[in-house]
């Protein structure tokens, strides 16, 4: 069994028109046993940047704490929030530092940059950045997510349509993966508000 | 707990703290993760006025295409570019690091960077990690001594060649070069040959695909032709997209309004009166 299949996860982010959406499943398991059905994989770094982490749950939490710490230091020194591109470079550097003994997680970063332009990117566990203009996926359900997003995505969707698309892509993909699921957690961020929704999914 | 201070960002270089834990997990039977690789076809050739570099744009994670349009031609200096194959994080990190070292060197010497400098910095780093930093590079540029093209292997050995190919599609591309390369190619002939070599890699090698990126470097000028050719467009795109009949059921919604971004404008003219 791969190290990423120990806890099970699914994270996806999509770009819309001046908005973005990031979604994850809610299961925390130990191999085939489910331990929790409300595990938080997506965290807010600041109002306009979110990071979703898939993979080994302990590294998800440790990495999140380190990143929040580094961002707080940045805020104190620069007196402003980090841009999403800068944050992505920071995460990449922190992951590459552990090149020969890596953190066993794959981040998905989503944010609103200058002029409210949405930015998404994902990385492998050693920090190889992969920028995309449409969607990025990560986790044990990633293969199904790739397929669902390729089919369902279209560019320049508004916030409500984007929410519907990303939710349907997430729920249909985790239904085909034993290790992820048990509901969904979706954040849709526009320049004026953050909408956080918990989805009802199959509990098996 | 180790003595290393956790609250100050590290001074640079690799950190091995998690190695023991990862080895323990592997011994317990869990397989280590696979990294993003750039299966790749990368090529370079020297033509009459300089160097042309070419690369495909597919990044793979095992058998899955992770990125359909990634950039494999990395900037090193205004007159030097480097194509990278192998583990994506290694090629990006090593080219970024040497690019910064070259810039500092330019500030110190006050001269334009030479390709041989970039070559030496890269091979020193790769050799010292004995091939574990898995980056195979094609380095090309034009400096005061003329056009240069080199290949660098992950263990640190280098070759200086008039035309070179690397990556999983290197054999496909090399067959095109061996058949059609000649000295003193013009710019257009050179670009056409490079595009043909990359296309042969894209169509015949499973690790390479999508589009062709080209970079032409001549004395005093460079042209980065991103997505010069797109021989694999998506054929059947549905214009209306998906319409979902059954909407997702939502259990809870929480809306957080974001604070209006305040703009502070300076009012000039009126000084404060005591």
HADDOCK unambig.tbl for C-alpha pairs under 7 A between the chains (distance, minus, plus):
assign (segid A and resid 1 and name CA) (segid B and resid 30 and name CA) 5.33 0.50 0.50
assign (segid A and resid 1 and name CA) (segid B and resid 31 and name CA) 6.16 0.50 0.50
assign (segid A and resid 2 and name CA) (segid B and resid 30 and name CA) 5.15 0.50 0.50
assign (segid A and resid 2 and name CA) (segid B and resid 31 and name CA) 4.48 0.50 0.50
assign (segid A and resid 2 and name CA) (segid B and resid 32 and name CA) 6.49 0.50 0.50
assign (segid A and resid 2 and name CA) (segid B and resid 33 and name CA) 6.90 0.50 0.50
assign (segid A and resid 3 and name CA) (segid B and resid 30 and name CA) 5.12 0.50 0.50
assign (segid A and resid 3 and name CA) (segid B and resid 31 and name CA) 5.64 0.50 0.50
assign (segid A and resid 3 and name CA) (segid B and resid 32 and name CA) 6.08 0.50 0.50
assign (segid A and resid 3 and name CA) (segid B and resid 33 and name CA) 6.59 0.50 0.50
assign (segid A and resid 97 and name CA) (segid B and resid 13 and name CA) 6.60 0.50 0.50
assign (segid A and resid 97 and name CA) (segid B and resid 14 and name CA) 4.74 0.50 0.50
assign (segid A and resid 97 and name CA) (segid B and resid 15 and name CA) 5.66 0.50 0.50
assign (segid A and resid 98 and name CA) (segid B and resid 14 and name CA) 5.99 0.50 0.50
assign (segid A and resid 98 and name CA) (segid B and resid 15 and name CA) 5.29 0.50 0.50
assign (segid A and resid 98 and name CA) (segid B and resid 16 and name CA) 6.25 0.50 0.50
assign (segid A and resid 99 and name CA) (segid B and resid 14 and name CA) 6.81 0.50 0.50
assign (segid A and resid 100 and name CA) (segid B and resid 16 and name CA) 6.64 0.50 0.50
assign (segid A and resid 100 and name CA) (segid B and resid 19 and name CA) 6.93 0.50 0.50
assign (segid A and resid 101 and name CA) (segid B and resid 16 and name CA) 5.83 0.50 0.50
assign (segid A and resid 101 and name CA) (segid B and resid 18 and name CA) 5.07 0.50 0.50
assign (segid A and resid 101 and name CA) (segid B and resid 19 and name CA) 4.25 0.50 0.50
assign (segid A and resid 101 and name CA) (segid B and resid 22 and name CA) 6.45 0.50 0.50
assign (segid A and resid 102 and name CA) (segid B and resid 18 and name CA) 6.64 0.50 0.50
assign (segid A and resid 124 and name CA) (segid B and resid 35 and name CA) 6.10 0.50 0.50
assign (segid A and resid 124 and name CA) (segid B and resid 36 and name CA) 6.05 0.50 0.50
assign (segid A and resid 125 and name CA) (segid B and resid 35 and name CA) 6.90 0.50 0.50
assign (segid A and resid 126 and name CA) (segid B and resid 89 and name CA) 6.30 0.50 0.50
assign (segid A and resid 127 and name CA) (segid B and resid 89 and name CA) 5.80 0.50 0.50
assign (segid A and resid 128 and name CA) (segid B and resid 36 and name CA) 6.84 0.50 0.50
assign (segid A and resid 128 and name CA) (segid B and resid 88 and name CA) 5.61 0.50 0.50
assign (segid A and resid 128 and name CA) (segid B and resid 89 and name CA) 4.04 0.50 0.50
assign (segid A and resid 130 and name CA) (segid B and resid 67 and name CA) 6.68 0.50 0.50
assign (segid A and resid 152 and name CA) (segid B and resid 241 and name CA) 6.57 0.50 0.50
assign (segid A and resid 152 and name CA) (segid B and resid 242 and name CA) 5.63 0.50 0.50
assign (segid A and resid 154 and name CA) (segid B and resid 241 and name CA) 6.35 0.50 0.50
assign (segid A and resid 164 and name CA) (segid B and resid 248 and name CA) 6.83 0.50 0.50
assign (segid A and resid 167 and name CA) (segid B and resid 248 and name CA) 6.76 0.50 0.50
assign (segid A and resid 168 and name CA) (segid B and resid 248 and name CA) 6.76 0.50 0.50
assign (segid A and resid 192 and name CA) (segid B and resid 257 and name CA) 6.03 0.50 0.50
assign (segid A and resid 192 and name CA) (segid B and resid 258 and name CA) 5.18 0.50 0.50
assign (segid A and resid 193 and name CA) (segid B and resid 255 and name CA) 6.76 0.50 0.50
assign (segid A and resid 193 and name CA) (segid B and resid 256 and name CA) 5.56 0.50 0.50
assign (segid A and resid 193 and name CA) (segid B and resid 257 and name CA) 4.14 0.50 0.50
assign (segid A and resid 193 and name CA) (segid B and resid 258 and name CA) 4.86 0.50 0.50
assign (segid A and resid 194 and name CA) (segid B and resid 255 and name CA) 5.73 0.50 0.50
assign (segid A and resid 194 and name CA) (segid B and resid 256 and name CA) 5.04 0.50 0.50
assign (segid A and resid 194 and name CA) (segid B and resid 257 and name CA) 6.25 0.50 0.50
assign (segid A and resid 194 and name CA) (segid B and resid 258 and name CA) 6.96 0.50 0.50
assign (segid A and resid 195 and name CA) (segid B and resid 253 and name CA) 6.93 0.50 0.50
assign (segid A and resid 195 and name CA) (segid B and resid 254 and name CA) 5.80 0.50 0.50
assign (segid A and resid 195 and name CA) (segid B and resid 255 and name CA) 4.52 0.50 0.50
assign (segid A and resid 195 and name CA) (segid B and resid 256 and name CA) 6.40 0.50 0.50
assign (segid A and resid 196 and name CA) (segid B and resid 253 and name CA) 5.68 0.50 0.50
assign (segid A and resid 196 and name CA) (segid B and resid 254 and name CA) 5.03 0.50 0.50
assign (segid A and resid 196 and name CA) (segid B and resid 255 and name CA) 6.24 0.50 0.50
assign (segid A and resid 197 and name CA) (segid B and resid 250 and name CA) 6.61 0.50 0.50
assign (segid A and resid 197 and name CA) (segid B and resid 252 and name CA) 5.58 0.50 0.50
assign (segid A and resid 197 and name CA) (segid B and resid 253 and name CA) 4.44 0.50 0.50
assign (segid A and resid 197 and name CA) (segid B and resid 254 and name CA) 6.34 0.50 0.50
assign (segid A and resid 198 and name CA) (segid B and resid 250 and name CA) 5.87 0.50 0.50
assign (segid A and resid 198 and name CA) (segid B and resid 251 and name CA) 5.44 0.50 0.50
assign (segid A and resid 198 and name CA) (segid B and resid 252 and name CA) 5.25 0.50 0.50
assign (segid A and resid 198 and name CA) (segid B and resid 253 and name CA) 6.63 0.50 0.50
assign (segid A and resid 199 and name CA) (segid B and resid 249 and name CA) 5.93 0.50 0.50
assign (segid A and resid 199 and name CA) (segid B and resid 250 and name CA) 4.54 0.50 0.50
assign (segid A and resid 199 and name CA) (segid B and resid 251 and name CA) 5.61 0.50 0.50
assign (segid A and resid 200 and name CA) (segid B and resid 249 and name CA) 5.45 0.50 0.50
assign (segid A and resid 200 and name CA) (segid B and resid 250 and name CA) 5.79 0.50 0.50
assign (segid A and resid 200 and name CA) (segid B and resid 251 and name CA) 5.97 0.50 0.50
